[in-house]
Amino acid sequence: MGLLIDSTVIIHAERKHLSPADLVAELIERWGDVELGISVMSAAELFHGCRRAETPARRVRREEFVEALLGAIPTALVTLAVARLFGELDARLSARGRRIPTSDLLIACTALARGDDIVTGDRRHFDRVPGLTAHALS
């Protein structure tokens, strides 16, 4: 089992002024020696947050943190297998009136395709995805 890290966890770490190494150490301490990954969709969410920074200095700090983190933890790509899962699950969830945001479903499908669990600061969307195990950060 691996552990896919949701952007909420990374944002939390940046706000607590943790270094990427501190975050990795914290995750390994809590979940053991598991393979860590970040969905490319989470990376996109983080880059979005960098661009929304209120000041140029804050933007630079965020960008440095995100780039350092992406250098420390491998990025999981959206593959054709992920796209197939996405199509299937999006249709099933939509039919039940339980659709979740595209970004969260892409992250969830990336985890499912890799056989990973997710660690997140907000489980409400991920808990709707059948077969996915989502762990709360707290």
C-alpha positions in Angstrom: 0.0 0.0 0.0 1.1 3.5 -0.8 -0.2 6.8 0.4 -1.4 9.5 -1.9 -1.2 12.9 -0.3 -4.0 15.3 -0.9 -3.3 19.0 -1.4 -5.1 19.9 1.9 -2.3 18.1 3.8 0.4 20.0 1.9 -1.3 23.3 2.5 -1.6 22.5 6.2 2.1 21.8 6.3 3.0 25.0 4.5 0.8 27.0 6.9 2.5 25.4 9.9 5.9 26.3 8.4 6.9 22.6 8.1 9.6 21.8 5.6 8.9 19.1 3.0 11.3 16.8 4.9 9.3 17.5 8.1 6.1 16.6 6.4 7.5 13.4 4.9 8.9 12.4 8.4 5.5 13.1 10.0 3.7 11.0 7.5 6.1 8.1 7.8 6.0 8.3 11.6 2.3 8.0 11.5 1.7 5.5 8.7 5.0 3.6 8.6 7.4 3.2 5.7 4.9 3.5 2.9 5.5 4.8 -0.6 4.3 8.4 -0.8 2.9 10.1 -3.8 1.2 13.3 -4.9 -1.4 13.3 -7.7 -0.6 15.6 -10.6 -4.0 17.0 -10.0 -3.0 18.0 -6.4 0.1 19.6 -7.9 -2.2 21.7 -10.1 -4.2 22.7 -7.1 -1.0 23.8 -5.3 0.2 25.8 -8.3 -3.2 27.5 -8.4 -2.7 28.4 -4.7 0.7 29.9 -5.5 -0.8 32.1 -8.1 -3.5 33.3 -5.7 -1.0 34.5 -3.1 -1.8 38.0 -1.8 1.7 39.3 -2.1 4.7 38.6 -4.4 6.7 37.5 -1.3 4.1 35.0 -0.3 3.9 33.7 -3.8 7.6 33.1 -3.9 7.5 31.3 -0.5 4.6 29.1 -1.7 6.3 28.3 -5.0 9.6 27.4 -3.2 7.7 25.1 -0.8 5.7 23.4 -3.5 8.7 22.9 -5.8 10.8 21.5 -2.9 7.9 19.1 -2.0 7.5 17.9 -5.6 11.2 17.3 -5.6 10.9 15.1 -2.5 7.7 13.1 -3.3 7.0 11.5 -6.6 4.2 12.8 -8.7 1.5 10.3 -9.8 0.3 11.0 -13.3 -3.3 10.8 -14.7 -3.0 7.7 -16.9 -5.5 6.0 -19.2 -6.3 3.6 -16.4 -7.1 6.6 -14.1 -9.3 8.1 -16.9 -11.2 4.8 -17.2 -11.9 4.7 -13.5 -12.9 8.3 -13.5 -15.4 7.8 -16.3 -16.9 4.8 -14.5 -17.0 6.3 -11.0 -18.2 9.7 -12.2 -21.1 8.1 -14.0 -22.0 5.9 -11.0 -21.8 8.8 -8.5 -23.7 11.2 -10.8 -26.5 8.6 -11.2 -26.9 8.4 -7.4 -26.8 12.2 -7.1 -23.5 12.0 -5.2 -21.1 13.6 -7.7 -17.9 15.0 -6.3 -15.6 17.7 -7.8 -13.6 16.6 -10.8 -10.3 17.4 -9.1 -11.1 15.2 -6.1 -12.4 12.4 -8.2 -9.2 12.4 -10.4 -7.1 12.3 -7.2 -9.3 9.4 -5.8 -9.0 7.5 -9.1 -5.3 8.0 -9.2 -5.1 6.4 -5.7 -7.4 3.5 -6.7 -5.4 2.8 -9.9 -2.1 2.7 -7.9 -3.6 0.7 -5.0 -3.0 3.6 -2.6 -4.9 5.1 0.3 -5.4 8.9 0.6 -4.4 11.1 3.4 -6.4 14.3 3.5 -7.5 17.2 5.6 -11.1 16.8 4.3 -12.6 13.3 3.8 -16.1 14.4 2.9 -15.6 13.9 -0.9 -13.2 11.0 -0.8 -15.5 9.0 1.5 -18.1 8.8 -1.3 -15.7 6.9 -3.6 -16.3 3.1 -3.4 -13.2 1.1 -2.6 -11.1 4.1 -1.5 -9.6 4.3 1.9 -9.2 8.0 3.0 -7.4 8.8 6.2 -7.9 12.1 8.1 -4.8 14.2 8.7 -5.8 15.0 12.3 
